[in-house]
């Protein structure tokens, strides 16, 4: 994902340090730029999972509503870094 400084221009604000939304275009990029600006030297990651966050119509394998898709996988991945 490109993290070009030009995306910061979409996020300038007269009130806040930085807007947390960059407008209609580049939403996942501006979300990542927002995190980058405040993370400093701390390692970080942006997972753009909003598209799978909600299921409008129930399926035989998943209920309607908040999906939780990816949460268990991310948790298990992160858990391997915790000392036993």
VMD Tcl script that builds the backbone (N, CA, C; Angstrom):
set m [mol new atoms 252]
animate dup $m
set s [atomselect $m all]
$s set {name element resname resid chain x y z} {
  {N N UNK 1 A 0.847 -1.170 0.000}
  {CA C UNK 1 A 0.000 0.000 0.000}
  {C C UNK 1 A 0.895 1.236 0.000}
  {N N UNK 2 A 0.653 2.146 -0.907}
  {CA C UNK 2 A 1.472 3.358 -0.935}
  {C C UNK 2 A 1.144 4.270 0.244}
  {N N UNK 3 A 2.161 4.816 0.850}
  {CA C UNK 3 A 1.959 5.750 1.954}
  {C C UNK 3 A 2.579 7.096 1.594}
  {N N UNK 4 A 2.212 7.586 0.428}
  {CA C UNK 4 A 2.750 8.842 -0.060}
  {C C UNK 4 A 2.265 10.043 0.734}
  {N N UNK 5 A 3.147 10.998 0.887}
  {CA C UNK 5 A 2.846 12.204 1.653}
  {C C UNK 5 A 1.682 13.003 1.059}
  {N N UNK 6 A 1.396 12.812 -0.234}
  {CA C UNK 6 A 0.285 13.544 -0.845}
  {C C UNK 6 A -1.062 13.192 -0.200}
  {N N UNK 7 A -1.148 12.022 0.403}
  {CA C UNK 7 A -2.392 11.654 1.076}
  {C C UNK 7 A -2.623 12.477 2.339}
  {N N UNK 8 A -1.551 12.977 2.924}
  {CA C UNK 8 A -1.692 13.816 4.116}
  {C C UNK 8 A -2.435 15.113 3.804}
  {N N UNK 9 A -2.302 15.598 2.586}
  {CA C UNK 9 A -3.004 16.825 2.201}
  {C C UNK 9 A -4.514 16.667 2.326}
  {N N UNK 10 A -5.031 15.476 2.060}
  {CA C UNK 10 A -6.467 15.211 2.186}
  {C C UNK 10 A -6.916 15.204 3.635}
  {N N UNK 11 A -5.955 15.111 4.550}
  {CA C UNK 11 A -6.278 14.933 5.966}
  {C C UNK 11 A -5.983 16.169 6.811}
  {N N UNK 12 A -5.583 17.247 6.192}
  {CA C UNK 12 A -5.300 18.476 6.936}
  {C C UNK 12 A -6.578 19.020 7.562}
  {N N UNK 13 A -6.422 19.659 8.713}
  {CA C UNK 13 A -7.570 20.193 9.437}
  {C C UNK 13 A -7.207 21.533 10.043}
  {N N UNK 14 A -8.195 22.426 10.146}
  {CA C UNK 14 A -7.986 23.702 10.817}
  {C C UNK 14 A -8.204 23.573 12.315}
  {N N UNK 15 A -8.768 22.451 12.742}
  {CA C UNK 15 A -9.099 22.259 14.153}
  {C C UNK 15 A -8.254 21.162 14.799}
  {N N UNK 16 A -8.225 19.997 14.181}
  {CA C UNK 16 A -7.521 18.840 14.750}
  {C C UNK 16 A -6.097 18.760 14.225}
  {N N UNK 17 A -5.278 17.944 14.885}
  {CA C UNK 17 A -3.932 17.685 14.374}
  {C C UNK 17 A -4.012 17.091 12.979}
  {N N UNK 18 A -4.986 16.195 12.789}
  {CA C UNK 18 A -5.147 15.480 11.534}
  {C C UNK 18 A -6.546 14.893 11.496}
  {N N UNK 19 A -7.208 14.984 10.351}
  {CA C UNK 19 A -8.513 14.343 10.209}
  {C C UNK 19 A -8.326 12.835 10.184}
  {N N UNK 20 A -9.273 12.096 10.733}
  {CA C UNK 20 A -9.137 10.637 10.709}
  {C C UNK 20 A -9.802 10.032 9.477}
  {N N UNK 21 A -10.153 10.836 8.502}
  {CA C UNK 21 A -10.689 10.369 7.230}
  {C C UNK 21 A -10.202 11.334 6.155}
  {N N UNK 22 A -9.783 10.760 5.038}
  {CA C UNK 22 A -9.213 11.595 3.996}
  {C C UNK 22 A -10.138 11.892 2.846}
  {N N UNK 23 A -11.414 11.662 3.019}
  {CA C UNK 23 A -12.343 11.923 1.929}
  {C C UNK 23 A -12.748 10.651 1.222}
  {N N UNK 24 A -13.352 10.817 0.075}
  {CA C UNK 24 A -13.939 9.694 -0.651}
  {C C UNK 24 A -12.906 8.719 -1.209}
  {N N UNK 25 A -11.800 9.209 -1.685}
  {CA C UNK 25 A -10.830 8.345 -2.355}
  {C C UNK 25 A -9.629 8.050 -1.472}
  {N N UNK 26 A -9.104 6.846 -1.592}
  {CA C UNK 26 A -7.906 6.461 -0.841}
  {C C UNK 26 A -8.185 6.177 0.615}
  {N N UNK 27 A -9.384 5.719 0.944}
  {CA C UNK 27 A -9.765 5.508 2.343}
  {C C UNK 27 A -8.847 4.590 3.112}
  {N N UNK 28 A -8.472 3.462 2.531}
  {CA C UNK 28 A -7.589 2.548 3.252}
  {C C UNK 28 A -6.185 3.135 3.380}
  {N N UNK 29 A -5.765 3.900 2.377}
  {CA C UNK 29 A -4.448 4.533 2.429}
  {C C UNK 29 A -4.438 5.639 3.480}
  {N N UNK 30 A -5.470 6.478 3.496}
  {CA C UNK 30 A -5.486 7.560 4.482}
  {C C UNK 30 A -5.654 7.005 5.895}
  {N N UNK 31 A -6.339 5.898 6.046}
  {CA C UNK 31 A -6.441 5.261 7.374}
  {C C UNK 31 A -5.057 4.808 7.831}
  {N N UNK 32 A -4.291 4.220 6.918}
  {CA C UNK 32 A -2.930 3.802 7.250}
  {C C UNK 32 A -2.036 5.008 7.544}
  {N N UNK 33 A -2.204 6.079 6.766}
  {CA C UNK 33 A -1.410 7.292 7.009}
  {C C UNK 33 A -1.712 7.879 8.385}
  {N N UNK 34 A -2.974 7.831 8.796}
  {CA C UNK 34 A -3.361 8.333 10.108}
  {C C UNK 34 A -2.611 7.567 11.193}
  {N N UNK 35 A -2.589 6.251 11.096}
  {CA C UNK 35 A -1.873 5.437 12.078}
  {C C UNK 35 A -0.376 5.741 12.061}
  {N N UNK 36 A 0.176 5.855 10.867}
  {CA C UNK 36 A 1.611 6.125 10.724}
  {C C UNK 36 A 2.011 7.416 11.422}
  {N N UNK 37 A 1.193 8.437 11.297}
  {CA C UNK 37 A 1.515 9.742 11.884}
  {C C UNK 37 A 1.602 9.697 13.408}
  {N N UNK 38 A 0.837 8.829 14.038}
  {CA C UNK 38 A 0.803 8.797 15.499}
  {C C UNK 38 A 1.564 7.625 16.107}
  {N N UNK 39 A 1.984 6.657 15.291}
  {CA C UNK 39 A 2.677 5.481 15.817}
  {C C UNK 39 A 4.128 5.771 16.168}
  {N N UNK 40 A 4.707 6.776 15.523}
  {CA C UNK 40 A 6.109 7.081 15.800}
  {C C UNK 40 A 6.999 5.912 15.420}
  {N N UNK 41 A 7.865 5.497 16.331}
  {CA C UNK 41 A 8.793 4.392 16.081}
  {C C UNK 41 A 8.196 3.028 16.428}
  {N N UNK 42 A 6.968 3.019 16.932}
  {CA C UNK 42 A 6.317 1.762 17.301}
  {C C UNK 42 A 5.904 1.001 16.037}
  {N N UNK 43 A 6.263 -0.276 15.929}
  {CA C UNK 43 A 5.803 -1.051 14.767}
  {C C UNK 43 A 4.274 -1.105 14.760}
  {N N UNK 44 A 3.683 -1.010 13.589}
  {CA C UNK 44 A 2.230 -1.000 13.479}
  {C C UNK 44 A 1.801 -1.684 12.191}
  {N N UNK 45 A 0.526 -1.983 12.119}
  {CA C UNK 45 A -0.044 -2.600 10.928}
  {C C UNK 45 A -1.467 -2.083 10.767}
  {N N UNK 46 A -1.878 -1.895 9.532}
  {CA C UNK 46 A -3.258 -1.505 9.248}
  {C C UNK 46 A -3.906 -2.621 8.453}
  {N N UNK 47 A -4.959 -3.202 8.992}
  {CA C UNK 47 A -5.713 -4.251 8.307}
  {C C UNK 47 A -7.044 -3.657 7.878}
  {N N UNK 48 A -7.243 -3.526 6.603}
  {CA C UNK 48 A -8.482 -2.943 6.090}
  {C C UNK 48 A -9.528 -4.051 5.948}
  {N N UNK 49 A -10.241 -4.330 7.039}
  {CA C UNK 49 A -11.191 -5.440 7.066}
  {C C UNK 49 A -12.642 -4.967 7.115}
  {N N UNK 50 A -12.864 -3.686 6.885}
  {CA C UNK 50 A -14.229 -3.150 6.983}
  {C C UNK 50 A -15.188 -3.816 6.000}
  {N N UNK 51 A -14.706 -4.184 4.829}
  {CA C UNK 51 A -15.574 -4.798 3.832}
  {C C UNK 51 A -16.161 -6.127 4.253}
  {N N UNK 52 A -15.524 -6.796 5.174}
  {CA C UNK 52 A -16.023 -8.093 5.646}
  {C C UNK 52 A -16.595 -8.017 7.060}
  {N N UNK 53 A -16.727 -6.823 7.596}
  {CA C UNK 53 A -17.138 -6.662 8.987}
  {C C UNK 53 A -18.611 -6.965 9.247}
  {N N UNK 54 A -19.451 -6.875 8.238}
  {CA C UNK 54 A -20.894 -7.012 8.439}
  {C C UNK 54 A -21.492 -7.878 7.334}
  {N N UNK 55 A -22.320 -8.824 7.716}
  {CA C UNK 55 A -23.011 -9.693 6.763}
  {C C UNK 55 A -24.467 -9.252 6.696}
  {N N UNK 56 A -24.908 -8.804 5.539}
  {CA C UNK 56 A -26.287 -8.323 5.386}
  {C C UNK 56 A -27.305 -9.446 5.356}
  {N N UNK 57 A -26.976 -10.534 4.717}
  {CA C UNK 57 A -27.901 -11.660 4.585}
  {C C UNK 57 A -27.274 -12.910 5.178}
  {N N UNK 58 A -28.022 -13.582 6.048}
  {CA C UNK 58 A -27.515 -14.811 6.666}
  {C C UNK 58 A -27.237 -15.868 5.598}
  {N N UNK 59 A -26.224 -16.649 5.832}
  {CA C UNK 59 A -25.863 -17.780 4.983}
  {C C UNK 59 A -25.906 -19.034 5.855}
  {N N UNK 60 A -25.920 -20.198 5.244}
  {CA C UNK 60 A -25.935 -21.424 6.064}
  {C C UNK 60 A -24.732 -21.540 6.999}
  {N N UNK 61 A -23.609 -20.906 6.634}
  {CA C UNK 61 A -22.392 -21.022 7.428}
  {C C UNK 61 A -22.088 -19.802 8.302}
  {N N UNK 62 A -22.900 -18.717 8.183}
  {CA C UNK 62 A -22.629 -17.517 8.985}
  {C C UNK 62 A -23.925 -16.741 9.203}
  {N N UNK 63 A -24.068 -16.224 10.402}
  {CA C UNK 63 A -25.271 -15.464 10.757}
  {C C UNK 63 A -25.217 -14.055 10.175}
  {N N UNK 64 A -26.370 -13.431 10.097}
  {CA C UNK 64 A -26.459 -12.030 9.685}
  {C C UNK 64 A -25.892 -11.160 10.803}
  {N N UNK 65 A -25.238 -10.068 10.438}
  {CA C UNK 65 A -24.725 -9.121 11.433}
  {C C UNK 65 A -23.213 -9.062 11.432}
  {N N UNK 66 A -22.640 -8.683 12.576}
  {CA C UNK 66 A -21.182 -8.560 12.644}
  {C C UNK 66 A -20.530 -9.917 12.394}
  {N N UNK 67 A -19.565 -9.951 11.494}
  {CA C UNK 67 A -19.016 -11.234 11.052}
  {C C UNK 67 A -17.869 -11.749 11.915}
  {N N UNK 68 A -17.008 -10.872 12.374}
  {CA C UNK 68 A -15.828 -11.330 13.099}
  {C C UNK 68 A -14.829 -12.037 12.195}
  {N N UNK 69 A -15.048 -11.936 10.877}
  {CA C UNK 69 A -14.156 -12.616 9.931}
  {C C UNK 69 A -12.730 -12.107 10.129}
  {N N UNK 70 A -11.847 -13.021 10.292}
  {CA C UNK 70 A -10.432 -12.697 10.444}
  {C C UNK 70 A -9.973 -12.528 11.878}
  {N N UNK 71 A -10.881 -12.298 12.809}
  {CA C UNK 71 A -10.479 -12.027 14.195}
  {C C UNK 71 A -9.749 -13.222 14.798}
  {N N UNK 72 A -10.295 -14.415 14.646}
  {CA C UNK 72 A -9.653 -15.605 15.224}
  {C C UNK 72 A -8.286 -15.846 14.590}
  {N N UNK 73 A -8.183 -15.658 13.274}
  {CA C UNK 73 A -6.895 -15.857 12.602}
  {C C UNK 73 A -5.852 -14.864 13.088}
  {N N UNK 74 A -6.235 -13.609 13.219}
  {CA C UNK 74 A -5.307 -12.580 13.692}
  {C C UNK 74 A -4.891 -12.858 15.131}
  {N N UNK 75 A -5.849 -13.263 15.961}
  {CA C UNK 75 A -5.548 -13.584 17.354}
  {C C UNK 75 A -4.534 -14.722 17.446}
  {N N UNK 76 A -4.778 -15.791 16.694}
  {CA C UNK 76 A -3.866 -16.941 16.730}
  {C C UNK 76 A -2.485 -16.564 16.216}
  {N N UNK 77 A -2.416 -15.739 15.190}
  {CA C UNK 77 A -1.135 -15.277 14.677}
  {C C UNK 77 A -0.390 -14.489 15.753}
  {N N UNK 78 A -1.083 -13.527 16.387}
  {CA C UNK 78 A -0.456 -12.686 17.403}
  {C C UNK 78 A -0.044 -13.493 18.633}
  {N N UNK 79 A -0.822 -14.514 18.958}
  {CA C UNK 79 A -0.554 -15.312 20.154}
  {C C UNK 79 A 0.799 -16.020 20.076}
  {N N UNK 80 A 1.278 -16.315 18.887}
  {CA C UNK 80 A 2.559 -17.016 18.770}
  {C C UNK 80 A 3.731 -16.143 19.214}
  {N N UNK 81 A 3.517 -14.846 19.376}
  {CA C UNK 81 A 4.586 -13.947 19.806}
  {C C UNK 81 A 4.610 -13.749 21.332}
  {N N UNK 82 A 3.636 -14.304 22.022}
  {CA C UNK 82 A 3.579 -14.200 23.484}
  {C C UNK 82 A 4.451 -15.307 24.089}
  {N N UNK 83 A 5.379 -14.942 24.945}
  {CA C UNK 83 A 6.222 -15.975 25.560}
  {C C UNK 83 A 5.374 -16.949 26.381}
  {N N UNK 84 A 5.719 -18.206 26.301}
  {CA C UNK 84 A 4.962 -19.249 27.021}
  {C C UNK 84 A 5.172 -19.180 28.508}
}
mol reanalyze $m
mol bondsrecalc $m
mol representation Tube
mol addrep $m
